[in-house]
Amino acid sequence: MTLLQIRNLSVVYHNGSRTVTAVNGVTLDVEEQDSVGIVGESGSGKSTLAMALLRLLPGRTAKVEGEVLFGGQPLLELGERELSCLRWKELAVVFQKSMNSLSPVHRIGTQMADVYRLHEHETRLSKKQVRERIIKLLESVRLPARVYDLYPHELSGGMMQRVSIALGLMHRPRLLILDEATTALDVVTQGQILREMMELEQELRLARIMITHDMSVVAAACKKVAVMYAGHLVEFGPVQDVLRHPLHPYTQGLLRSLPSFKGAKDHIRGIPGSLPDLSSPLQGCVFADRCEHAMPICRQAQPVDTAYSGSRRVACHLIGGEAHAAQ
Ligand SMILES: Nc1ncnc2c1ncn2[C@@H]1O[C@H](COP(=O)(O)OP(=O)(O)OP(=O)(O)O)[C@@H](O)[C@H]1O
């Protein structure tokens, strides 16, 4: 069943006279218990997309358009009260900097208990019961019970990020969004946490969106991948299919720039050029200026997001009928 339906979502930032279209017409489904990696280079709009889903963007400067249904509820139309019931309990997020948001002068357990109480109004657990629950939660992310009584500075980066994940899982949400949550960690710790996450989400029947610029993280830990470029979702599909047979020239370039996916180091190639100016109106394909296969139509019309096969989708004039129709 589909848990999250994102339809034609756009986010425009207004800063004085300048407007930046950070997310541009994104359509994406996340099934229950699915794991979707959103990848793209810095500035492609990944975090803005996550913040828009969580309604965490400042209404004054960020205009969000489109439709988002979460478990059938229209997320973008909910009032603050309905939203606060959903956040943490149904929909939780772990940011890269989540660990910095803990207070340095209070013990981990006390802070977790505060978060628990803030969002749990129905069940009145005793102090002891809350402590037990939190210790169980810490153990579920492979942290020893003694962490409950420690201060943030007494934990390593990996342990702190495990605490942040435990906080995200506190109310057993149906969807967990990890925004570069493991990026700052060393590769070994990152790998361990990802493996544990995957075990845990099977147990909790949790769906996960993982935002990262690291394709190897998506390859290791996600079932599906959504590739973003300059605010556009350019390709979507099962991870193994996209890795083996990338359709969009941007995805192809992204994979070529990774040593682990395409042979020897001397074959590594970056993608020449840089992201387009997101404050200028766009006529053709957003990737046309950097695309080695660009055709005249690519500079004239935006490609339509087209179903390719199975659940694969791609927005490129090379794929589908448009290029052929124009010839
Ligand atoms: N508050 C803001 N006001 C104006 N522009 C913004 C704001 N926040 C982000 N942007 C712009 O929106 C675009 C998308 O940024 P975003 O942070 O969502 O990308 P990202 O893919 O998550 O990048 P990163 O991986 O570096 O976090 C960028 O061009 C960025 O400069």
The ligand as an SDF file (V2000), in Angstrom:
LIG
                    3D

 31 33  0  0  0  0  0  0  0  0999 V2000
   16.2680   29.6080    3.0210 N   0  0  0  0  0  0  0  0  0  0  0  0
   16.6340   29.6210    1.7450 C   0  0  0  0  0  0  0  0  0  0  0  0
   16.4930   30.7330    1.0020 N   0  0  0  0  0  0  0  0  0  0  0  0
   16.8460   30.7480   -0.3070 C   0  0  0  0  0  0  0  0  0  0  0  0
   17.3480   29.7050   -0.9560 N   0  0  0  0  0  0  0  0  0  0  0  0
   17.5250   28.5630   -0.2800 C   0  0  0  0  0  0  0  0  0  0  0  0
   17.1870   28.4460    1.1170 C   0  0  0  0  0  0  0  0  0  0  0  0
   17.4840   27.2020    1.5230 N   0  0  0  0  0  0  0  0  0  0  0  0
   17.9760   26.5340    0.4420 C   0  0  0  0  0  0  0  0  0  0  0  0
   18.0060   27.3650   -0.6370 N   0  0  0  0  0  0  0  0  0  0  0  0
   18.4440   27.0310   -1.9940 C   0  0  0  0  0  0  0  0  0  0  0  0
   17.6290   25.9600   -2.4610 O   0  0  0  0  0  0  0  0  0  0  0  0
   18.4060   25.0720   -3.2370 C   0  0  0  0  0  0  0  0  0  0  0  0
   18.2650   23.6730   -2.6980 C   0  0  0  0  0  0  0  0  0  0  0  0
   18.8930   23.5910   -1.4330 O   0  0  0  0  0  0  0  0  0  0  0  0
   18.8220   22.2720   -0.5140 P   0  0  0  0  0  0  0  0  0  0  0  0
   19.5640   22.5740    0.7410 O   0  0  0  0  0  0  0  0  0  0  0  0
   17.4300   21.8120   -0.4120 O   0  0  0  0  0  0  0  0  0  0  0  0
   19.6570   21.2420   -1.4000 O   0  0  0  0  0  0  0  0  0  0  0  0
   20.3190   19.8720   -0.9620 P   0  0  0  0  0  0  0  0  0  0  0  0
   20.2370   18.9930   -2.1570 O   0  0  0  0  0  0  0  0  0  0  0  0
   19.6910   19.3640    0.2890 O   0  0  0  0  0  0  0  0  0  0  0  0
   21.8120   20.3180   -0.7130 O   0  0  0  0  0  0  0  0  0  0  0  0
   22.8300   19.8230    0.4270 P   0  0  0  0  0  0  0  0  0  0  0  0
   23.1450   18.3860    0.0720 O   0  0  0  0  0  0  0  0  0  0  0  0
   23.9920   20.7490    0.2660 O   0  0  0  0  0  0  0  0  0  0  0  0
   22.1190   19.9630    1.7320 O   0  0  0  0  0  0  0  0  0  0  0  0
   19.8320   25.5930   -3.2170 C   0  0  0  0  0  0  0  0  0  0  0  0
   20.0330   26.3590   -4.3870 O   0  0  0  0  0  0  0  0  0  0  0  0
   19.8680   26.4920   -2.0090 C   0  0  0  0  0  0  0  0  0  0  0  0
   20.7970   27.5330   -2.1780 O   0  0  0  0  0  0  0  0  0  0  0  0
  1  2  1  0
  2  3  1  0
  2  7  2  0
  3  4  2  0
  4  5  1  0
  5  6  2  0
  6  7  1  0
  6 10  1  0
  7  8  1  0
  8  9  2  0
  9 10  1  0
 10 11  1  0
 11 12  1  0
 11 30  1  0
 12 13  1  0
 13 14  1  0
 13 28  1  0
 14 15  1  0
 15 16  1  0
 16 17  2  0
 16 18  1  0
 16 19  1  0
 19 20  1  0
 20 21  2  0
 20 22  1  0
 20 23  1  0
 23 24  1  0
 24 25  2  0
 24 26  1  0
 24 27  1  0
 28 29  1  0
 28 30  1  0
 30 31  1  0
M  END
$$$$
